[in-house]
Amino acid sequence: MDILLILALVFSATFLALTGLQRLLHRRLDPTYKRMQELAGSGSAAGAGAAAKPRGMAQARVGMARLLEVVGRRKQKEGRASGKMMHKLMSAGYYQESALRRFMGIKRLCAVTSFILFLLLGHYGRQPLPMIFFLGLLGAMIFYTTPDLVLNSQVKRRQHSIAGGLPDALDLMVICVEAGLGLNAAILRVGQDLALRCRPLSEELLRTTQDLRTGISRESALRAMSQRNQVEDLKILVGALVLADKLGTSIADTLRCQADSLRTRIKQKAEEQAAKAGVKMLLPLVLFILPALFIILLGPAALMMLETLAK
């Protein structure tokens, strides 16, 4: 029983440490945090000592990132698995070229660290040698797949955020286009103004603007944005914009129709979720609420019957 408790504590501690490391690296790449660091570094001489510690932490993060890149370095051969993993990382918001190497480094460090920890725990717990190696391999397999689960949750959270900010982005885009801006300029302006409301969608729009500035056609840039995120509403919007661009129809009318259609779909999804609420509440109702209710209502009567039968 003691060894199982120790293994559970080690699993929890390692999972929390890896989650904190991932958030730390993501924060280092956040442009808001970088801007705050620049403002702190350009302050007066009195604030120089206070800024020394964040700089030291930034250097430590850079060193950790380099270590992860070295550990996660792969061969020159790139297969379908690498392409799918890179696409998933881009869907989670990691566009850097070294993102794949860092992610693989995290997975390998997790596997090796957990293997060593489980070996030490098995040794101090005086377990048989086959059991020690079995626990080590099992821990390595579990912790090797843990970063994938964290990444999948980040992708889903980012997709949900983009889907939630898309109606406001469409409204702003309609206003910009009706005010006389072109579609490219409207995408840039909405991407800048939407940073406080929905940062993931703002980053995607700004990245699309960068693609347009590099000479990529509008259709290719918009389709690349929809493929990166795999959001159904965004795919429908991109398809409508591409079709309107090809046919030469009004972009403002297309955006207005898409905004109305999107809000209708959101309303239908909300009604669908509300209809499913009763079915989802059935299981906790049967398992937790009804037994307690039966105990309160029938408990005194059962005790009285037992006392009567005992007499």
Sequence and secondary structure as in RCSB ss.txt:
>XXXX:A:sequence
MDILLILALVFSATFLALTGLQRLLHRRLDPTYKRMQELAGSGSAAGAGAAAKPRGMAQARVGMARLLEVVGRRK
QKEGRASGKMMHKLMSAGYYQESALRRFMGIKRLCAVTSFILFLLLGHYGRQPLPMIFFLGLLGAMIFYTTPDLV
LNSQVKRRQHSIAGGLPDALDLMVICVEAGLGLNAAILRVGQDLALRCRPLSEELLRTTQDLRTGISRESALRAM
SQRNQVEDLKILVGALVLADKLGTSIADTLRCQADSLRTRIKQKAEEQAAKAGVKMLLPLVLFILPALFIILLGP
AALMMLETLAK
>XXXX:A:secstr
 HHHHHHHHHHHHHHHHHHHHHHHHHHHT HHHHHHHHHHHTS GGGHHHHHHHHHHHHHHHHHHHHHHHHT   
S   HHHHHHHHHHHHTT   TTHHHHHHHHHHHHHHHHHHHHHHHHHHTT  HHHHHHHHHHHHHHHHHHHHHH
HHHHHHHHHHHHHHHHHHHHHHHHHHHHTT  HHHHHHHHHHHTTTT HHHHHHHHHHHHHHHTT  HHHHHHHH
HHHH  HHHHHHHHHHHHHHHHT  HHHHHHHHHHHHHHHHHHHHHHHHHHHHHHHHHHIIIIIHHHHHHHHHHH
HHHHHHHHHH 
